[in-house]
Amino acid sequence: MSETFRLVIDLVKRGEVKVSDHGYDEMASDDILVRDILEGAEEAIVVEDYPDYPKGPSVLVLEKDHDHAPIHVVWGIPRGFSSPAVVVTAYRPDASKWTHDFLRRLT
């Protein structure tokens, strides 16, 4: 597990979570519930880790919703802060752009 995601999981467990405006917009357009993201966080699989992202460390993870459909979630922690865990965006991955398990981008 990446260090960034370990910190995110700790923040989720403590309820220190924020969803960005962009995150809400993307979730609404893909019919993704905040509850699904929060409940699925601990079982998520890290897809890509961005520890040096300019706005703060972030990580792309694969989660599942209540119907076990795949969801990609980008979690971040604002640079210079230790809280909250921010849902930067969440979306249903396009099968034509990812491997069958949604863990690697197709080139």
C-alpha positions as CSV (number, residue, x, y, z in Angstrom):
1,M,0.0,0.0,0.0
2,S,1.3,3.5,-0.8
3,E,2.1,5.8,2.1
4,T,-0.4,8.3,0.6
5,F,-3.2,5.8,0.6
6,R,-2.3,4.6,4.1
7,L,-2.8,8.2,5.3
8,V,-6.1,8.5,3.3
9,I,-7.4,5.3,5.0
10,D,-6.6,6.6,8.4
11,L,-8.4,9.9,7.6
12,V,-11.4,8.0,6.3
13,K,-11.6,5.9,9.4
14,R,-11.6,9.2,11.5
15,G,-14.3,10.8,9.3
16,E,-11.9,13.5,8.1
17,V,-13.1,13.5,4.5
18,K,-14.1,16.2,2.0
19,V,-15.4,15.8,-1.5
20,S,-14.3,18.4,-4.0
21,D,-16.8,20.3,-6.1
22,H,-15.4,18.5,-9.2
23,G,-15.7,15.2,-7.4
24,Y,-19.4,15.8,-6.7
25,D,-20.0,16.7,-10.3
26,E,-18.2,13.6,-11.7
27,M,-19.9,11.4,-9.1
28,A,-23.3,12.7,-10.0
29,S,-22.7,12.2,-13.7
30,D,-21.7,8.6,-13.2
31,D,-24.4,7.8,-10.5
32,I,-21.7,7.2,-7.8
33,L,-22.7,7.5,-4.1
34,V,-20.4,9.0,-1.5
35,R,-21.4,6.1,0.8
36,D,-20.0,3.6,-1.8
37,I,-16.7,5.5,-1.9
38,L,-16.3,5.7,1.8
39,E,-17.4,2.1,2.5
40,G,-15.1,0.7,-0.3
41,A,-12.0,2.7,0.6
42,E,-10.4,0.0,2.9
43,E,-10.7,-2.6,0.2
44,A,-9.4,-0.4,-2.6
45,I,-6.4,-1.3,-4.8
46,V,-3.8,1.3,-5.6
47,V,-3.6,1.9,-9.4
48,E,-1.3,4.9,-9.5
49,D,0.5,6.9,-6.8
50,Y,1.4,10.5,-7.1
51,P,3.3,11.4,-3.9
52,D,4.9,14.5,-5.4
53,Y,1.8,16.0,-7.0
54,P,2.0,19.8,-6.8
55,K,-1.3,20.3,-5.0
56,G,-0.5,17.6,-2.5
57,P,0.1,13.8,-2.5
58,S,-2.7,11.9,-4.3
59,V,-3.5,8.4,-5.3
60,L,-5.7,6.7,-7.9
61,V,-7.4,3.6,-6.6
62,L,-9.9,1.0,-7.8
63,E,-12.9,0.6,-5.6
64,K,-16.2,-1.2,-6.1
65,D,-19.7,0.2,-5.6
66,H,-22.6,-1.6,-3.9
67,D,-23.3,-3.6,-7.1
68,H,-19.6,-4.5,-7.3
69,A,-19.1,-2.3,-10.4
70,P,-15.6,-0.7,-10.7
71,I,-15.0,2.9,-9.6
72,H,-11.8,4.8,-10.0
73,V,-11.3,7.3,-7.1
74,V,-8.6,9.9,-6.9
75,W,-7.9,10.7,-3.2
76,G,-5.6,13.5,-2.2
77,I,-4.3,15.3,0.9
78,P,-3.8,19.1,0.5
79,R,-0.1,20.1,0.3
80,G,1.1,21.4,3.7
81,F,-1.7,19.8,5.6
82,S,-2.3,16.4,7.2
83,S,-6.1,16.5,6.8
84,P,-8.7,16.0,5.3
85,A,-8.6,13.2,2.8
86,V,-10.2,14.7,-0.4
87,V,-12.1,12.9,-3.0
88,V,-10.7,14.8,-6.0
89,T,-12.7,12.9,-8.5
90,A,-14.5,9.6,-8.9
91,Y,-15.7,8.0,-12.1
92,R,-16.6,4.7,-13.8
93,P,-13.5,3.7,-15.8
94,D,-13.9,3.3,-19.6
95,A,-13.3,-0.3,-20.4
96,S,-11.7,0.7,-23.8
97,K,-9.0,2.6,-22.0
98,W,-8.1,0.2,-19.3
99,T,-7.0,-3.5,-19.0
100,H,-9.9,-5.9,-18.1
101,D,-9.1,-5.5,-14.4
102,F,-9.1,-1.6,-14.6
103,L,-5.6,-1.5,-13.0
104,R,-3.5,-0.5,-16.0
105,R,-4.0,2.1,-18.7
106,L,-4.0,0.9,-22.3
107,T,-1.5,2.7,-24.5
